[in-house]
Amino acid sequence: MSEMILQINHLSKSFGSHEVLRDIDFTVEKGDVTSIIGASGSGKSTLLRCVNLLETPTSGEILYHGTDITGPKVNAAAYRSHVGMVFQSFNLFNNMTVLENCMVGQIKVLKKSKEEARAHAMEYLEKVGMAPYINARPRQISGGQKQRVAIARALAMDPEVLLFDEPTSALDPEMVGEVLNVMQALAQEGMTMLVVTHEMAFARDVSSHVVYMNQGVICEEGTPEEVFGNPQRQETKDFLSRFRKN
C-alpha cells in the first residue's frame, strides 16, 4: 500500500489580476520522484513555492499526510523541516562556512546540540562529496559545489520530501552533471522528490512521474514512458519535440 505524503487539490495562485496557477491537482506518494517540466513562465516554480509555503495559494488546498497546511494556524517552519527545498540560486549564508550552513537549521529549528548537528552535517557533506570543503565559505567554491552543499543542508534536516527548484539552471554546463549525479543517487535510495527541471534526460530517466505544465495548468501527466514516449496533447508533443533528438 503506497503512502500518500502530499495531495494538491484545486490549487490556484494569482498575483493581482494575473493568474499564474489554475486548478492544479496532483499527488506525491512516498518514494516518488516527480519531475515538473514546461516552458519558462508556465508556473512551475510558483507551484513549488506554494507547496513549500513560500507563496500563499489563492485557493485550493495542500494536504500533508491528510492535514491542510495552508490554514492560518500552521507552523510553516516546522512544516518546512519535513518538506525541504533546494533553490536555483543556492541560498547559502555567505557569512558562514560550508559546515555552519549545514548546522544552523538543525540547531535553530530541530533544536539539536552543536555536536549532534555537526555529526549529522558531516554525514551528508561526505555523501555529496563536499567534506574536504567544510571550512570554506560559499564565495570560495564553485556553483556546482554550492548546490551540493545546499542539497546536504536540506538533507541534514531529515526531510520527508525534497523540493528542487531548477537546481541546475544557474550552473555552468560542466557542473550540471555533478549535481544531477547526487540527485540520481538520492532517487535510487528512495528519497521522495519533487523536481522542477529543464533537464529532460533526468525527467525521462530518473523520474517515476512526470507533470507537464503549460500556462499555469497541468497539461499532461503520467509515467516518463507515457509522457515522453506517447504524449497525448499537441502542446506536450510540441514542447518535447526539441528534446527528442537527445
Beta strands, then each sheet from edge to edge (+ up, - down):
strand 1: 4-15
strand 2: 18-29
strand 3: 33-37
strand 4: 59-64
strand 5: 67-68
strand 6: 83-86
strand 7: 161-165
strand 8: 192-196
strand 9: 209-214
strand 10: 217-222
sheet 1: 2+ 1- 4+ 5-
sheet 2: 6+ 7+ 8+ 3+ 9+ 10-
end
